[in-house]
Amino acid sequence: MTFEILHTSKISKARVGKIITSHGVIETPNFVAVGTNGTIKALDSQMVTNMGLQLLFCNTYHLLLQPGVAVVEKAGGLHGFMKRSLPIITDSGGFQVFSLAFGSVAEELKSAGKKKSEGMVLKIDEEGVLFRSYRDGSKIFLTPESSVEAQKKLGADIIIPLDELPPYHASLENLRDSFARTHRWEERSFRAHQKEPKGQQIWGVIHGGVEKDLRKKSCEILTALAFDGYAVGGSVGKSKEEMVQMLSFTLPHLPKEKPRHLLGIGDLVSVQKIVPLGIDTFDSSYPTKAARHGLLLTKMGSLKILKKENESSLQPIDPTCHCWTCQHYHRSYLHHLFKAKELVAFTLATIHNLHYMVELMQEMRQKILWDQI
């Protein structure tokens, strides 16, 4: 498995490259869709493959609970289980330390770091994290080693070490404690991976919140280990300006010859800001979640399909789009499907939004090659 940089822009730090895995090539920069439970909601693997989505993010924690990694392993890993031929990345499950306790990133920022529920994250200590299953209430103990073992059985091309995401509003003392423990966990994860690589890559996760000294220290600690790539995680700030400042400071401390991933960010405004900084891949549920809410992405701006003006419109979502949905259906029909709460509305809208992201990234790669980004 290798990463090759093909071109670096003359006007920014954006670069075009390719990550080579045993299940295919990931052209960079690229958008990574989120298929939490081994699927993108409303689509099957063949649809996703046909639209050219080169990398898919699946969630270890959710798959650990249902159907269980033993079931997936027996089916040939995630590729065999979900019938996907292209590359897959899995997270460690550590994000649940944050989301189960504090809710989504947006919810955490609104509530200033206050816990949303008690009893879901039972214990965080040196060994790992004790969760309570949201499915049946059973207790699950996740360690750096068991997370890596689970991801080995899932068979992802790229795996992530166990880490903790403290809230943006964590005190500096708590942030430092979490920081130290997370890096010990990441080294343990790396050592566990080294014992049986199985042709998988492991990407270290840079932490430190918005504290520059911690971000720099994180880079120093993790680049001392031979991780195959690096993901920027933790809180990236409460505004896009703060995110750009943090990334602008952090990325120069990472090796240029390794891929750089940004965890959990992928709205359209952020994409235009992060690619020129040198981010190679980024994952987000934004395009698929927006589709299920009837918010469709177009070159003319976002389109709310349930608006009255679309009720009788015989135009496609975007006249310039060549996705299946735009080639076969018009706004009026989609408006009707969403209003009637027909499930196929989610499928057609998601096809369009993902196609939009695939084409957007193709265009951005070309513009970088032309030194226009």
C-alpha positions as a LaTeX table, in Angstrom:
\begin{tabular}{lrrr}
\hline
Residue & $x$ (\AA) & $y$ (\AA) & $z$ (\AA) \\
\hline
Met1 & 0.00 & 0.00 & 0.00 \\
Thr2 & 1.41 & 3.35 & $-1.02$ \\
Phe3 & 0.58 & 7.04 & $-1.29$ \\
Glu4 & 1.84 & 8.95 & $-4.29$ \\
Ile5 & 1.65 & 12.73 & $-4.77$ \\
Leu6 & 1.14 & 13.54 & $-8.44$ \\
His7 & 1.03 & 17.33 & $-8.26$ \\
Thr8 & 1.14 & 20.12 & $-5.69$ \\
Ser9 & $-0.55$ & 23.39 & $-6.56$ \\
Lys10 & 1.62 & 26.44 & $-7.18$ \\
Ile11 & $-0.89$ & 28.76 & $-5.47$ \\
Ser12 & $-1.79$ & 26.73 & $-2.35$ \\
Lys13 & $-0.87$ & 23.59 & $-0.44$ \\
Ala14 & $-3.50$ & 21.53 & $-2.26$ \\
Arg15 & $-2.18$ & 18.35 & $-3.84$ \\
Val16 & $-3.43$ & 15.64 & $-6.18$ \\
Gly17 & $-2.39$ & 12.11 & $-5.35$ \\
Lys18 & $-3.49$ & 8.53 & $-5.03$ \\
Ile19 & $-3.72$ & 6.07 & $-2.16$ \\
Ile20 & $-3.22$ & 2.52 & $-3.39$ \\
Thr21 & $-4.97$ & $-0.24$ & $-1.44$ \\
Ser22 & $-5.65$ & $-3.93$ & $-2.07$ \\
His23 & $-9.21$ & $-3.01$ & $-3.10$ \\
Gly24 & $-8.33$ & $-0.22$ & $-5.46$ \\
Val25 & $-7.02$ & 3.31 & $-5.82$ \\
Ile26 & $-8.37$ & 6.34 & $-3.95$ \\
Glu27 & $-7.75$ & 9.52 & $-5.92$ \\
Thr28 & $-7.06$ & 12.50 & $-3.69$ \\
Pro29 & $-8.36$ & 14.89 & $-2.60$ \\
Asn30 & $-11.56$ & 12.93 & $-2.14$ \\
Phe31 & $-14.82$ & 12.86 & $-0.23$ \\
Val32 & $-15.55$ & 9.80 & 1.92 \\
Ala33 & $-19.21$ & 8.95 & 2.45 \\
Val34 & $-20.34$ & 7.50 & 5.79 \\
Gly35 & $-21.97$ & 4.07 & 5.80 \\
Thr36 & $-22.28$ & 3.60 & 9.55 \\
Asn37 & $-23.90$ & 0.16 & 9.58 \\
Gly38 & $-22.21$ & $-1.22$ & 6.49 \\
Thr39 & $-24.41$ & 0.71 & 4.07 \\
Ile40 & $-25.18$ & 4.23 & 2.98 \\
Lys41 & $-28.78$ & 4.76 & 4.01 \\
Ala42 & $-31.21$ & 4.10 & 1.13 \\
Leu43 & $-28.52$ & 2.74 & $-1.24$ \\
Asp44 & $-26.95$ & $-0.67$ & $-1.80$ \\
Ser45 & $-23.26$ & $-1.28$ & $-2.49$ \\
Gln46 & $-23.69$ & $-1.68$ & $-6.25$ \\
Met47 & $-25.31$ & 1.76 & $-6.56$ \\
Val48 & $-22.46$ & 3.30 & $-4.57$ \\
Thr49 & $-19.83$ & 1.56 & $-6.68$ \\
Asn50 & $-21.49$ & 2.58 & $-9.94$ \\
Met51 & $-21.36$ & 6.27 & $-9.03$ \\
Gly52 & $-17.61$ & 6.06 & $-8.41$ \\
Leu53 & $-17.45$ & 6.60 & $-4.66$ \\
Gln54 & $-13.93$ & 5.35 & $-4.02$ \\
Leu55 & $-13.81$ & 5.18 & $-0.21$ \\
Leu56 & $-16.54$ & 4.40 & 2.31 \\
Phe57 & $-16.42$ & 4.93 & 6.09 \\
Cys58 & $-18.01$ & 2.27 & 8.33 \\
Asn59 & $-18.42$ & 2.36 & 12.11 \\
Thr60 & $-16.73$ & $-0.30$ & 14.24 \\
Tyr61 & $-18.80$ & 0.38 & 17.35 \\
His62 & $-22.16$ & $-0.05$ & 15.62 \\
Leu63 & $-21.03$ & $-3.15$ & 13.73 \\
Leu64 & $-19.59$ & $-4.58$ & 16.94 \\
Leu65 & $-23.07$ & $-4.43$ & 18.47 \\
Gln66 & $-25.01$ & $-5.51$ & 15.38 \\
Pro67 & $-24.48$ & $-7.96$ & 13.70 \\
Gly68 & $-21.17$ & $-8.59$ & 15.54 \\
Val69 & $-17.72$ & $-8.83$ & 13.99 \\
Ala70 & $-17.78$ & $-12.65$ & 13.98 \\
Val71 & $-20.73$ & $-12.61$ & 11.58 \\
Val72 & $-18.99$ & $-10.12$ & 9.29 \\
Glu73 & $-15.71$ & $-12.03$ & 9.40 \\
Lys74 & $-17.46$ & $-15.27$ & 8.45 \\
Ala75 & $-18.92$ & $-13.53$ & 5.38 \\
Gly76 & $-15.46$ & $-12.49$ & 4.22 \\
Gly77 & $-15.11$ & $-9.21$ & 6.10 \\
Leu78 & $-17.05$ & $-6.09$ & 5.22 \\
His79 & $-16.23$ & $-6.41$ & 1.53 \\
Gly80 & $-17.85$ & $-9.84$ & 1.36 \\
Phe81 & $-20.63$ & $-9.02$ & 3.82 \\
Met82 & $-21.86$ & $-5.89$ & 2.05 \\
Lys83 & $-20.64$ & $-6.90$ & $-1.44$ \\
Arg84 & $-18.37$ & $-3.90$ & $-1.88$ \\
Ser85 & $-15.32$ & $-4.26$ & $-4.14$ \\
Leu86 & $-13.79$ & $-0.83$ & $-3.47$ \\
Pro87 & $-11.82$ & 0.43 & $-0.42$ \\
Ile88 & $-13.32$ & 0.78 & 3.08 \\
Ile89 & $-12.11$ & 2.65 & 6.16 \\
Thr90 & $-13.36$ & 1.88 & 9.69 \\
Asp91 & $-13.13$ & 4.02 & 12.81 \\
Ser92 & $-12.11$ & 2.66 & 16.18 \\
Gly93 & $-15.37$ & 3.13 & 18.07 \\
Gly94 & $-13.77$ & 5.82 & 20.22 \\
Phe95 & $-15.97$ & 8.55 & 18.77 \\
Gln96 & $-18.83$ & 7.00 & 20.78 \\
Val97 & $-17.03$ & 8.08 & 23.96 \\
Phe98 & $-17.94$ & 11.55 & 22.80 \\
Ser99 & $-21.27$ & 11.11 & 21.03 \\
Leu100 & $-22.93$ & 8.85 & 23.60 \\
Ala101 & $-22.00$ & 11.23 & 26.40 \\
Phe102 & $-22.39$ & 14.61 & 24.73 \\
Gly103 & $-24.44$ & 14.06 & 21.57 \\
Ser104 & $-23.37$ & 15.23 & 18.13 \\
Val105 & $-20.66$ & 17.85 & 17.71 \\
Ala106 & $-23.33$ & 20.49 & 17.06 \\
Glu107 & $-25.31$ & 19.44 & 20.15 \\
Glu108 & $-22.18$ & 19.52 & 22.29 \\
Leu109 & $-21.29$ & 23.05 & 21.16 \\
Lys110 & $-24.82$ & 24.27 & 21.88 \\
Ser111 & $-24.90$ & 22.74 & 25.34 \\
Ala112 & $-21.40$ & 23.98 & 26.22 \\
Gly113 & $-20.05$ & 20.51 & 26.91 \\
Lys114 & $-22.77$ & 19.36 & 29.30 \\
Lys115 & $-23.46$ & 15.63 & 29.26 \\
Lys116 & $-26.67$ & 14.74 & 27.47 \\
Ser117 & $-27.25$ & 11.41 & 29.21 \\
Glu118 & $-25.94$ & 9.41 & 32.12 \\
Gly119 & $-25.15$ & 5.74 & 32.11 \\
Met120 & $-24.11$ & 5.28 & 28.47 \\
Val121 & $-20.36$ & 5.71 & 28.99 \\
Leu122 & $-19.75$ & 3.89 & 32.26 \\
Lys123 & $-16.00$ & 4.21 & 32.65 \\
Ile124 & $-12.95$ & 5.59 & 30.87 \\
Asp125 & $-9.62$ & 4.50 & 32.28 \\
Glu126 & $-6.14$ & 3.49 & 31.18 \\
Glu127 & $-7.31$ & 0.13 & 29.89 \\
Gly128 & $-10.12$ & 1.41 & 27.69 \\
Val129 & $-13.78$ & 2.42 & 27.65 \\
Leu130 & $-16.76$ & 0.67 & 29.18 \\
Phe131 & $-19.93$ & 1.40 & 27.16 \\
Arg132 & $-23.52$ & 0.43 & 27.63 \\
Ser133 & $-25.04$ & $-0.83$ & 24.39 \\
Tyr134 & $-27.73$ & 1.48 & 23.04 \\
Arg135 & $-29.41$ & $-1.62$ & 21.61 \\
Asp136 & $-29.95$ & $-3.84$ & 24.65 \\
Gly137 & $-28.16$ & $-2.17$ & 27.55 \\
Ser138 & $-25.40$ & $-4.79$ & 27.72 \\
Lys139 & $-21.93$ & $-3.69$ & 28.75 \\
Ile140 & $-19.16$ & $-3.52$ & 26.14 \\
Phe141 & $-15.51$ & $-2.99$ & 27.08 \\
Leu142 & $-13.42$ & $-1.54$ & 24.27 \\
Thr143 & $-9.63$ & $-1.41$ & 24.51 \\
Pro144 & $-7.01$ & $-0.33$ & 21.98 \\
Glu145 & $-6.23$ & $-3.99$ & 21.33 \\
Ser146 & $-9.85$ & $-5.17$ & 21.04 \\
Ser147 & $-10.67$ & $-2.27$ & 18.70 \\
Val148 & $-7.81$ & $-3.25$ & 16.38 \\
Glu149 & $-8.83$ & $-6.91$ & 16.61 \\
Ala150 & $-12.39$ & $-6.00$ & 15.64 \\
Gln151 & $-11.19$ & $-3.94$ & 12.67 \\
Lys152 & $-8.96$ & $-6.82$ & 11.57 \\
Lys153 & $-12.03$ & $-9.06$ & 11.47 \\
Leu154 & $-14.02$ & $-6.39$ & 9.62 \\
Gly155 & $-11.23$ & $-6.36$ & 7.06 \\
Ala156 & $-11.17$ & $-2.64$ & 6.26 \\
Asp157 & $-8.36$ & $-1.32$ & 4.05 \\
Ile158 & $-7.67$ & 1.52 & 6.51 \\
Ile159 & $-8.19$ & 1.31 & 10.27 \\
Ile160 & $-8.12$ & 3.91 & 13.04 \\
Pro161 & $-6.56$ & 3.49 & 16.53 \\
Leu162 & $-8.73$ & 3.87 & 19.62 \\
Asp163 & $-8.96$ & 7.50 & 20.70 \\
Glu164 & $-11.16$ & 9.78 & 22.78 \\
Leu165 & $-12.83$ & 12.98 & 21.61 \\
Pro166 & $-13.23$ & 15.37 & 24.54 \\
Pro167 & $-15.77$ & 18.17 & 24.10 \\
Tyr168 & $-14.77$ & 21.60 & 22.81 \\
His169 & $-15.61$ & 23.08 & 26.21 \\
Ala170 & $-13.43$ & 20.64 & 28.21 \\
Ser171 & $-11.18$ & 22.32 & 30.75 \\
Leu172 & $-7.51$ & 22.48 & 29.83 \\
Glu173 & $-6.75$ & 20.05 & 32.67 \\
Asn174 & $-9.27$ & 17.50 & 31.37 \\
Leu175 & $-8.09$ & 18.03 & 27.81 \\
Arg176 & $-4.49$ & 17.33 & 28.83 \\
Asp177 & $-5.50$ & 14.17 & 30.71 \\
Ser178 & $-7.48$ & 12.92 & 27.73 \\
Phe179 & $-4.64$ & 13.87 & 25.39 \\
Ala180 & $-2.07$ & 11.82 & 27.30 \\
Arg181 & $-4.32$ & 8.77 & 27.60 \\
Thr182 & $-5.37$ & 8.92 & 23.94 \\
His183 & $-1.77$ & 8.88 & 22.76 \\
Arg184 & $-0.96$ & 5.91 & 24.98 \\
Trp185 & $-4.00$ & 4.17 & 23.48 \\
Glu186 & $-2.87$ & 5.03 & 19.96 \\
Glu187 & 0.59 & 3.58 & 20.53 \\
Arg188 & $-0.96$ & 0.40 & 21.93 \\
Ser189 & $-3.24$ & 0.23 & 18.88 \\
Phe190 & $-0.25$ & 0.66 & 16.58 \\
Arg191 & 1.70 & $-2.11$ & 18.34 \\
Ala192 & $-1.32$ & $-4.44$ & 18.13 \\
His193 & $-1.63$ & $-3.70$ & 14.41 \\
Gln194 & 2.08 & $-4.36$ & 13.82 \\
Lys195 & 1.73 & $-7.93$ & 15.12 \\
Glu196 & $-0.58$ & $-8.82$ & 12.22 \\
Pro197 & $-0.85$ & $-6.08$ & 9.57 \\
Lys198 & $-3.03$ & $-8.18$ & 7.21 \\
Gly199 & $-2.37$ & $-5.74$ & 4.37 \\
Gln200 & $-4.24$ & $-2.96$ & 6.17 \\
Gln201 & $-3.15$ & 0.64 & 6.72 \\
Ile202 & $-3.44$ & 2.27 & 10.14 \\
Trp203 & $-3.76$ & 6.05 & 10.38 \\
Gly204 & $-2.85$ & 7.88 & 13.58 \\
Val205 & $-5.29$ & 10.51 & 14.88 \\
Ile206 & $-3.91$ & 13.94 & 15.75 \\
His207 & $-5.51$ & 15.44 & 18.86 \\
Gly208 & $-5.18$ & 18.52 & 21.02 \\
Gly209 & $-8.38$ & 20.47 & 20.49 \\
Val210 & $-7.66$ & 24.07 & 19.53 \\
Glu211 & $-4.52$ & 24.22 & 21.70 \\
Lys212 & $-1.54$ & 24.74 & 19.38 \\
Asp213 & 1.03 & 23.32 & 21.77 \\
Leu214 & $-0.97$ & 20.09 & 22.11 \\
Arg215 & $-1.54$ & 19.79 & 18.37 \\
Lys216 & 2.19 & 20.15 & 17.75 \\
Lys217 & 3.01 & 17.66 & 20.49 \\
Ser218 & 0.49 & 15.20 & 19.06 \\
Cys219 & 2.19 & 15.40 & 15.67 \\
Glu220 & 5.57 & 14.82 & 17.28 \\
Ile221 & 4.37 & 11.77 & 19.24 \\
Leu222 & 2.53 & 10.10 & 16.39 \\
Thr223 & 4.97 & 10.84 & 13.56 \\
Ala224 & 7.62 & 9.06 & 15.65 \\
Leu225 & 5.58 & 5.92 & 14.95 \\
Ala226 & 5.35 & 4.49 & 11.43 \\
Phe227 & 1.66 & 5.15 & 10.88 \\
Asp228 & 0.63 & 4.84 & 7.22 \\
Gly229 & $-1.29$ & 8.13 & 7.31 \\
Tyr230 & $-2.68$ & 10.69 & 9.71 \\
Ala231 & $-6.19$ & 11.84 & 10.50 \\
Val232 & $-6.92$ & 15.13 & 12.22 \\
Gly233 & $-9.47$ & 14.47 & 14.96 \\
Gly234 & $-10.72$ & 15.95 & 18.18 \\
Ser235 & $-12.49$ & 19.27 & 18.34 \\
Val236 & $-11.49$ & 21.43 & 15.38 \\
Gly237 & $-13.15$ & 24.57 & 16.71 \\
Lys238 & $-16.60$ & 26.10 & 16.96 \\
Ser239 & $-16.33$ & 28.06 & 13.71 \\
Lys240 & $-14.89$ & 27.51 & 10.26 \\
Glu241 & $-12.37$ & 30.27 & 10.89 \\
Glu242 & $-11.11$ & 28.48 & 14.00 \\
Met243 & $-10.96$ & 25.20 & 12.06 \\
Val244 & $-8.88$ & 26.78 & 9.29 \\
Gln245 & $-6.51$ & 28.32 & 11.83 \\
Met246 & $-6.05$ & 24.98 & 13.59 \\
Leu247 & $-5.46$ & 23.06 & 10.36 \\
Ser248 & $-3.13$ & 25.72 & 8.98 \\
Phe249 & $-1.01$ & 25.34 & 12.10 \\
Thr250 & $-1.20$ & 21.55 & 12.38 \\
Leu251 & $-0.72$ & 20.22 & 8.85 \\
Pro252 & 2.86 & 21.54 & 8.36 \\
His253 & 3.86 & 19.36 & 11.32 \\
Leu254 & 2.80 & 16.20 & 9.46 \\
Pro255 & 4.97 & 14.39 & 6.87 \\
Lys256 & 4.16 & 15.47 & 3.33 \\
Glu257 & 4.60 & 11.93 & 2.01 \\
Lys258 & 1.73 & 10.50 & 4.09 \\
Pro259 & $-2.01$ & 10.96 & 3.41 \\
Arg260 & $-3.91$ & 13.43 & 5.61 \\
His261 & $-7.54$ & 12.88 & 6.53 \\
Leu262 & $-9.95$ & 15.25 & 8.29 \\
Leu263 & $-12.47$ & 13.41 & 10.45 \\
Gly264 & $-16.17$ & 14.33 & 10.29 \\
Ile265 & $-16.07$ & 17.52 & 8.21 \\
Gly266 & $-17.58$ & 17.73 & 4.73 \\
Asp267 & $-20.11$ & 20.52 & 4.25 \\
Leu268 & $-19.58$ & 22.42 & 1.02 \\
Val269 & $-18.20$ & 25.60 & 2.56 \\
Ser270 & $-15.65$ & 23.63 & 4.59 \\
Val271 & $-14.58$ & 21.59 & 1.56 \\
Gln272 & $-13.59$ & 24.77 & $-0.29$ \\
Lys273 & $-11.49$ & 25.81 & 2.71 \\
Ile274 & $-9.77$ & 22.53 & 3.66 \\
Val275 & $-8.59$ & 21.25 & 0.27 \\
Pro276 & $-6.24$ & 24.24 & $-0.35$ \\
Leu277 & $-4.67$ & 23.52 & 3.07 \\
Gly278 & $-3.50$ & 20.08 & 1.93 \\
Ile279 & $-6.23$ & 17.76 & 3.22 \\
Asp280 & $-6.32$ & 14.61 & 1.08 \\
Thr281 & $-9.50$ & 12.89 & 2.27 \\
Phe282 & $-12.39$ & 13.83 & 4.53 \\
Asp283 & $-15.52$ & 12.03 & 5.67 \\
Ser284 & $-18.97$ & 13.44 & 6.35 \\
Ser285 & $-22.59$ & 12.35 & 6.57 \\
Tyr286 & $-23.67$ & 15.83 & 5.46 \\
Pro287 & $-24.54$ & 15.08 & 1.78 \\
Thr288 & $-26.54$ & 11.93 & 2.61 \\
Lys289 & $-28.27$ & 13.42 & 5.64 \\
Ala290 & $-29.14$ & 16.54 & 3.66 \\
Ala291 & $-30.63$ & 14.33 & 0.92 \\
Arg292 & $-32.94$ & 12.59 & 3.39 \\
His293 & $-34.18$ & 16.00 & 4.51 \\
Gly294 & $-34.91$ & 17.06 & 0.93 \\
Leu295 & $-31.91$ & 19.39 & 0.65 \\
Leu296 & $-30.33$ & 18.78 & $-2.75$ \\
Leu297 & $-26.89$ & 20.00 & $-3.82$ \\
Thr298 & $-26.57$ & 21.79 & $-7.15$ \\
Lys299 & $-24.10$ & 24.05 & $-8.91$ \\
Met300 & $-26.63$ & 26.85 & $-8.48$ \\
Gly301 & $-26.77$ & 26.34 & $-4.72$ \\
Ser302 & $-28.78$ & 24.09 & $-2.41$ \\
Leu303 & $-32.32$ & 23.25 & $-3.48$ \\
Lys304 & $-35.12$ & 22.56 & $-0.98$ \\
Ile305 & $-37.30$ & 20.13 & $-2.89$ \\
Leu306 & $-40.36$ & 20.64 & $-0.66$ \\
Lys307 & $-40.67$ & 24.31 & $-1.55$ \\
Lys308 & $-43.96$ & 25.18 & $-3.26$ \\
Glu309 & $-42.16$ & 26.30 & $-6.42$ \\
Asn310 & $-41.05$ & 22.69 & $-7.08$ \\
Glu311 & $-44.55$ & 21.22 & $-6.84$ \\
Ser312 & $-45.22$ & 21.50 & $-10.59$ \\
Ser313 & $-41.68$ & 21.97 & $-11.95$ \\
Leu314 & $-40.77$ & 19.53 & $-14.73$ \\
Gln315 & $-37.07$ & 20.46 & $-14.51$ \\
Pro316 & $-34.54$ & 17.98 & $-13.13$ \\
Ile317 & $-32.87$ & 18.86 & $-9.84$ \\
Asp318 & $-29.93$ & 20.25 & $-11.82$ \\
Pro319 & $-30.11$ & 20.50 & $-15.65$ \\
Thr320 & $-26.32$ & 20.06 & $-15.85$ \\
Cys321 & $-26.26$ & 16.89 & $-13.72$ \\
His322 & $-25.87$ & 13.43 & $-15.27$ \\
Cys323 & $-26.84$ & 11.34 & $-12.24$ \\
Trp324 & $-29.55$ & 8.66 & $-12.54$ \\
Thr325 & $-32.07$ & 10.82 & $-10.71$ \\
Cys326 & $-31.62$ & 13.92 & $-12.87$ \\
Gln327 & $-31.64$ & 11.86 & $-16.06$ \\
His328 & $-34.95$ & 10.14 & $-15.25$ \\
Tyr329 & $-37.02$ & 12.26 & $-12.83$ \\
His330 & $-38.13$ & 15.87 & $-12.38$ \\
Arg331 & $-38.58$ & 18.10 & $-9.36$ \\
Ser332 & $-42.35$ & 17.73 & $-9.32$ \\
Tyr333 & $-42.13$ & 13.97 & $-8.87$ \\
Leu334 & $-39.48$ & 14.26 & $-6.16$ \\
His335 & $-41.56$ & 16.94 & $-4.41$ \\
His336 & $-44.50$ & 14.52 & $-4.45$ \\
Leu337 & $-42.41$ & 11.60 & $-3.12$ \\
Phe338 & $-41.08$ & 13.61 & $-0.18$ \\
Lys339 & $-44.50$ & 15.02 & 0.61 \\
Ala340 & $-46.05$ & 11.52 & 0.46 \\
Lys341 & $-43.17$ & 10.22 & 2.62 \\
Glu342 & $-42.31$ & 7.54 & 0.06 \\
Leu343 & $-39.03$ & 5.78 & 0.88 \\
Val344 & $-37.75$ & 5.93 & $-2.69$ \\
Ala345 & $-37.45$ & 9.69 & $-2.22$ \\
Phe346 & $-34.45$ & 9.04 & 0.04 \\
Thr347 & $-32.84$ & 6.81 & $-2.58$ \\
Leu348 & $-33.23$ & 9.25 & $-5.48$ \\
Ala349 & $-32.11$ & 12.25 & $-3.42$ \\
Thr350 & $-29.08$ & 10.41 & $-2.01$ \\
Ile351 & $-28.00$ & 9.23 & $-5.46$ \\
His352 & $-28.02$ & 12.84 & $-6.62$ \\
Asn353 & $-26.13$ & 14.30 & $-3.65$ \\
Leu354 & $-23.41$ & 11.65 & $-3.72$ \\
His355 & $-23.02$ & 12.02 & $-7.48$ \\
Tyr356 & $-22.64$ & 15.77 & $-6.89$ \\
Met357 & $-19.83$ & 15.14 & $-4.37$ \\
Val358 & $-18.03$ & 12.71 & $-6.70$ \\
Glu359 & $-18.14$ & 15.24 & $-9.55$ \\
Leu360 & $-17.15$ & 18.11 & $-7.26$ \\
Met361 & $-14.01$ & 16.26 & $-6.20$ \\
Gln362 & $-13.16$ & 15.39 & $-9.81$ \\
Glu363 & $-13.43$ & 19.08 & $-10.68$ \\
Met364 & $-11.32$ & 20.11 & $-7.69$ \\
Arg365 & $-8.58$ & 17.63 & $-8.59$ \\
Gln366 & $-8.49$ & 19.01 & $-12.13$ \\
Lys367 & $-8.31$ & 22.59 & $-10.88$ \\
Ile368 & $-5.39$ & 21.68 & $-8.61$ \\
Leu369 & $-3.59$ & 20.15 & $-11.61$ \\
Trp370 & $-4.19$ & 23.43 & $-13.44$ \\
Asp371 & $-2.96$ & 25.42 & $-10.38$ \\
Gln372 & $-6.34$ & 27.09 & $-10.02$ \\
Ile373 & $-6.83$ & 25.97 & $-6.38$ \\
\hline
\end{tabular}
